[in-house]
Amino acid sequence: MAVAVAEDIVVRPLNMAALVREASITALVVFALAISLVGFQVLDVPGGLAIRTRFVDVGMVMVLAFFGRVALILLREHRPRPVLIVTPVLAAIMLVLLLSETFFGVETGSVLKQFLPFQDPVVLWGVLLVTIVLAVRSAYAHTHMNSSMTLEEREVRMDQIGAGVQRAARLLGPVLLLFAITLPFMPFADRRLLDIGILVLTYVMLGWGLNIVVGLAGLLDLGYVAFYAVGAYSFALLATQMDVSFWVALPFAGLMAGLAGVILGFPVLRLRGDYLAIVTLGFGEMVRVILLNWYSFTNGPDGISGIPRPSFFGFAEFRRNAGDTTAFHDMFGLEFASVHRIIFMFYLILGMALIVNVFTMRIRKLPIGRAWEALREDETACRSLGINPRNTKLTAFGIGAMFAGFAGSFFATRQGFISPESFTFIESAVILAIVVLGGFGSQVGVVIAAVLLIGLPEFFRDLQQYRMLAFGLAMVLIMLWRPAGLLAHREPTLRLFGRNKKPGTSS
């Protein structure tokens, strides 16, 4: 018999067998993922490679998954009290063990740390953070037992939060831009931080380009990395074979990538959904295989090396001895420093990304941008309104691919070396994940997702073996919690009679 604990919440009898079964299935799924990603580690040893097994870590991951799922089930069934009692105690114990060397000295602390489930401190702090989140969530559920929201109300609340974040982003945008401009001259800015900033901005630019195809036009593209590769190889071949400078080759690289996008668009005009994703995935793999096997043209698996660095807009070179041309440090009367080129690269990709953002924000208000959004919502309705789906799709593929070509040429000149291994499917998956995680059509969401997926892992290189496991877990959680992305709210392109209604309200 059900027990009523509040006016609008009815707690059903807890089925322990179903609870154990669901938690066990979760643990088995985690085992299937963790046994290959965590269970074996390849080590470099004198004379070759060795494999070290970490089955104890796999077992601990399964245990954590089992009890974590039990906690989530209890919260789902409106029984937060057991979670509220256990999680703060566990968090306190873990915090004491993690800081045991500070509290009790190095000798005693090293003994106490043996009781921790993992040896990696970053993993342990991550587990502690998850435990604290569960404790806060259970405390919130316990204090709000009388005000449970329905799924629709929760979506409206999240939409309102997303709208608020986007409105705040308009106000904070100039501040963040000023911070980005002054970042290279901050006291804490070093070569590593600038390299991470360049990497994040490159993926932001790629995410904004793919956002046109996926977020605005609603075309699922799993082969976006192919256009990235076309732009990179276009510049690399022009620079190494014909001695063309970066500034001359940059428009051509974007043009070639845009042409590749149009070529891809023609065969997929009648495809939708999963079928479109399969074809674009095949196109991306075709480009990679061509680059790998056409040795006489692309140098195959050996790649292209010696790609020249960009000059200072054609006026100066970032070299100590520039030869017949002017050196950058001599032009401005500075001491030579290799970091000058890194700072210039940072500003270059920042400017390119801002151009893409301004272009996207402007074009989505034009008729072609509104046609993309209409195509995303309902292609049949588009046809009935006289919109040509063929031209609409081709423009989305072409413009999105063009931006990938620009980013690819920048990648080639930044690295100085490219090979087909730089343009695998995982790159397309990461770029698509940035768009999905940030929210379809959300420019601010792409920036946040790029920082989370690209920037943060660079600070935790010790966790490289867990990267794909954490990546997949994040995608599963976002699909369950917020399928449309973190900032999925989209402001209407046009408002009738100047009406400005809050998100979630009816007309």
N, C-alpha and C positions, 0 to 999 in steps of 0.2 A: 504494500500500500504506500502511495506517495505521501511525503511529509511536506507541508507548506511551511516555509520559514519566512516568507514575506508575502506581501500582497500579490506580487507579479512573478514570483519565483517559486517553482515547485521542485523540490529535491527528490529525485527518484531513488529507490533502493539501489545501493551500489552492488553491481554484479562483479564479484571478485574474480571469477573465472574469466570473464570477458576482459577485465582489466589486466590480468596477468598475460592473457593471450595477446592482447594488443601491444603491451610493453615488450613481450618476448619477440614478436614479429619485428618491432622496431630495432631491437638489439641484433637480430639476425641480419637485417638489412645493413646496419652499421658494420657488422662483422664482414659482410661481403665487400663493402667499400674499403674498410680499413685494412684487411688482410694483405692487399696488394700495395696500398699506398703507404701504410705505416708499418706493416709486419716485416718488411724486408728493406734493408738499407745497403746500398752499394758503397763500398769503401775503397779508396786508393791505398794499396799496400805495396811494399817493394816487390817488384816482379810481376805485378798485375793487379787484378781486382779481387775483392772478397765481399761476401754477402754476410751481413750481420742480421740475425733475427731479433725481432722485438715483439714476441708474442705476449709478453706481460703487458706491454702498452696497449696491444689490441684488446686484451681482456679487460683492462681498466676502461677503455673507451666503451666497450659493450656494457659494462656495469653502469657507467655514467649515463649511457643512452637509455638503459632500462629504467633507472630511477627518475631520470629526467622526464621520460614519457609518462611515468606514473604521476609525477607532479602535475604535468599538463592535463592529464585525464581528470585528476581531482579538481583542478581549477575549472575545467570544462563542465564538470558535474556539480558545480557550485558547492564544493567542499574545500575551501581554502585553508581551513584551520590547521590540518596536519602539515601542509606545506609551510604555513606561517610559523609553526613551532619548530620545524626541523631546519629549514634553510638558514635562518639567522645564526643558529648554533653552528652549523657547518661552515658558514662564512667566517664566523669569529675564530673557529679552530684553524681554518686555513690561513687566515690573516696572521695569527700568532705563529704558526709554523713557518710561514714565509719570512716573517720578521724576527725569527728566533735568534739569529746571530746578533741582531741589534739589541734584543731584550736580554738574552742570557749569555752572550759571548760567543765567540767563533767555535770553541770546542763543543759546548753544549748544543749550540745551534746546528752544527753539522750532524749531530746525533739525532736531533728532533726532525730534521729535514728528511731523514730516511723514511718517515711515516707518510710523506706526501706521495700521491699516486704517480706523478711524473717527475722527471729530473729537469726538464726544460723550464726555466723560470717564466718565459713568456706564455707557455701553455698553462702553467699553474695560475698565473694572473688572469688568463682568459677564463679558466674554469671558475675562479673566484668571482669574476665579473658576472658570469651567467648565473651563479648562485645568488648574488645580490639582486640581479634583475628578477629572478623568481620570487625572492623574498618581498621585494617592492610590489610585484604584481599580485602576490597573495594578500599582502596587507591592503592594497587597494580594493581587491575583490571582497575582502572581509568587511571593510568599512562601507562598501557600496552595495551591500546585499539587497537593499531595497530599491535600487535604481539600475537594474540591469537593462542594457540597451539591446535592441534587436539588431540583426545584421544590417538592415537598411539604415538604421539610425547611426550605426558605427561607420558605415561608408560615408554618410553625410558629414559626420564629425571629421573624418580623415580628409574629406574633400575640402572642408572649411580650413583645416590646418594647412593643407597644401596651398590653398588660395592665399592664406595669410603669409606663408613663407615666400610665395612668389611676389606678393605686394611688398614685403620687406626687402626682397632682393632688388627691387627697383630703387629703393632708397639706399641700400647698402652697396649697390653696384659701383657707384663712383668711389666709395671708400675702398672696396676690394681692388678696384682698378689702380687706385693710388698705391695700395700696398704692393700689388704686383710690380708696378713701375719702380718702386723704391726698394724692392726685395734684394736685388744684387748688391746694394750698398748698405744693407743692414749689418750690424756687428756680428750677428750669428750666421750670416750667409757665407757658405764656403762652396768649394767646387762640387762636393757631393750633393748639397741641397739644390744648387743650380741645375745639376744634371737631372735630379728627380723632378724639378719644376719643368724642365724641358720635356721630359718623358710624359708627365701628366698633361701638359698643354697639347702635346701631339695627339694623345688619345682623346682629349676634349674636342680637338678639331675633327678627328675621325668620327667621334660620337655625334657631333652636330651635323656632319655630312650624312651619316647613316640615318639620323633622325628625320631627314627630309623624306627618305625612302620608306622607312618603317613607321616613324611617328606621325608624319603628316599625310603621306599617301597610303599608308596601311599595307605596304608590300613587303612581305617577309623575305629578307635577303640574307642568306647564309654564306654568300660568296663575296662579301664586300672587300675582303683582303685582296682579291684579284685586281681591283682597280688601284689599290695601294701599291701592289707590285708593279703594275703597268707604269704608274707615275715614277716609281723609283728606278726601274730599268730604263725608262725613256731618258731620264736625266743622266743616269750613269753611262749609257752608251753614247749619248751626245757629248758628254764631257770628256770621256776617255778616248773615243774614236775620232771625234771631230773638233775637239778642243773648244767646245761651246761653254760659255760661262753659265753660272747658276741663274743669273737674272734673265738671260736670254732663253734658257731651256725651261725655266719654270712655267711660263704660259703654255709652251708646247707639251710639257708633261701633263698638265691639266687637260689640255685638249685631247691628247691621246687617251687618257683615262675616261674622259667624257664620251669619246667615240666608242670605247669598249663598253661603256654602260648602255649606250643606244643599241649596239650590236647584241648585247644580252637581252635588251628589252623586247626586240622583235619576236624571238621564239616563245616568249612567255606571256604574250599579250592576253591569251585566253586562259591562263592558269591562275589559280587562286589557292590560298592557304598552304596546306602541306605539299601539294604538287609544285607550287612556285618555290617553296623552300628547297625541295629536292633538286630542282633544276639549277637554282642559283648555287647550291652546294656543289653540284657537279661542275658548274662553270669555274668556280674557284679552284677546284682540284685540277681541272684541265689546264688552266693557266700555270699552276705550279709545276705540273708534269712537263709542259712545253718548255718552261724555263729550265727545268732539270735536264731535259734530253736534247735540246737544241744547242749542242756544245759549240758549234762554229759561230753562233750568233750571241749567245748569252754566257758562254764559258761554263755552262752546265753546273755541276755541283761545286766546282772550284770558285764560283762567284766572280764578281768584278771588284777588284781592289784598286787603290790609287785614285779614288774619286776625289776631285779637288774640293777644297773648302770654299765657301762663298766669300767674296771680297766685300769690302765696305761700300756697297752700291756701285762697284766698279771703279772707285776712286783710290782705294788703298787696299793693301794686303795685310793680313794678320800674321806676318812673319818678321823675324828679326832682320833678315837680309832679304828685302823684297826685289833685289835686282834692278831692272829698269823701271819698275813701278814704285809708287810711294808706299812706305810702310805706315801702318795705322798709328803707331806710337810716335813716329816722326811728324806726322801730319798734325797731331794735337799736342806735341811737345811732352810726351809721357815717357816714363821708363817702360821698357818692354816687359810684358807679362802675358803668359799664355792664357790667363783668365779673361783677357780682353775679348778673345774670340768666343769664349763660352757665354760671356755676358751679351755679346751681340747676337748669338744664336738664341738666347733666351728671349730677347726683345723681338727677334725676327719671328719666332713661332707664336709669341704673344700677339704681335700685330696681325699675323695670318689668321689666327683663331678669332680675333675680334672682327676682322673683315667678314669671316664666315658667319659669325653671329649676327652682325648688322645686316648682312645680305639676307639671312634666313628670316629675321624678324620683319624685314621690309617686304620680302616676296610673299610671305604668308598672308599679308593684307591685300595683295594684288589679286586679280582674277585667277591667275594660275595657282596661287596658294590656296584660295578658297576652293578651286576645283580639286586640288589634292585632298583637302579635308573632306569634301563631299564624296570623293572616290573611296576614301577610307571608311566612311559611314555606310554607304550603300551604292554599289556600282550600278545596279539596275535603275535606281532612282536617278543616278547621274545621266544615264542614257535617255531617260524620259524627259530630262530637263534640257537636253540638247548638248550636254558636255561630251566631248569626244574622248572616251577612255584610252584609246590608243595614244593619242598625243599627250594626254595627261600622264600616263605611265612612263612614256619615253622621256619626257622632260624631267620627271622625278629621278629616274635611273641616271640620266645624263648629268644632271646638276649634282646629284649626290656623288657620283663617280668622279666628277671633276674635282671636287674638294678632296677626295681620297688621293687623287693624282698629285695635287699640290702637297699634301702631307707626305706622300711617298717620296717626292723629290727632296723635300726637306730631310726626311729620314736618311736618304742616300748620302746627302752632303754632310750630314752630321756624323754618320758612322764612318764614312770613308770606305766602306766595304759592304756589299750586299750579296746575298746568296738565296736560293729558293727556300732554304730552311727558315728564313726570316718571315715567310709569308704562308704559313701553314693554316689549317682550319681553326686551330685554337685561337689565332689572332682574330678571325671573324667572330668566333664565339665570345671573346672578351669584349670586343666593340659592341656586339649586339647586347651583351649582358649590361654594359654601361647604359645603353638606351633603355632597356627594360627596367633595370633597377631605378634609374632616375625618373622614369615616367614617360610614356609615349608622348612626344610632342613638347616636352618640357626642356627648355634650354638650361635653366638653373639646375634641374635634376641631373642632366648629363654631367655638369661640373661636379656636383656632389658625388655622383657615382664614380666618376673618374678618380677623384681624390681617394675614395674608399677602396676601390678595386686596384688601382695602380699605384697611388702614392703611399698608402699605409703599408702594403707588403714590402716596399723597398726599405722601410725602416726595420723590418723584421726578417732579415735574410736568414736567421737561424731557423726559421720555421718554413723553409722552402719545401721540405718534404710533406708538409701539411697543407700547402697552398691550395692544391686542387680540391682536397677534401673540404676545406673551409669555403672555397669558391662554390662548390656544388651545394653545400649546406645553406649558404646565403641565398642562392637562387631558389632552392626549395622553400625556404622560409618566406621569401618575398612573394612567391607565387601563392602560398597559403594565406598570408596575412594581407597582402596588398597586391593583387594580380596586375593592376594597371601601373604599378610603380610607386615610388615614394611620393613624388609630386605629380600625381596624375591629373590634377585639376587643370583644365584648359579654359582660358577666358574666350568668350565668343569673339570671332573676328569682326563681326558687325553687330551692332545693337539696334533694334528697331525703336524708333522714337526716343532714343537716348536713355532707355531704361537700363538701370544698373542694379541687378538683383543679386543677392547673396547666393553662393553656391549651395545647392541642395533645396532651394525654395522652388515652389511650383509657379507656373505662369499665372 
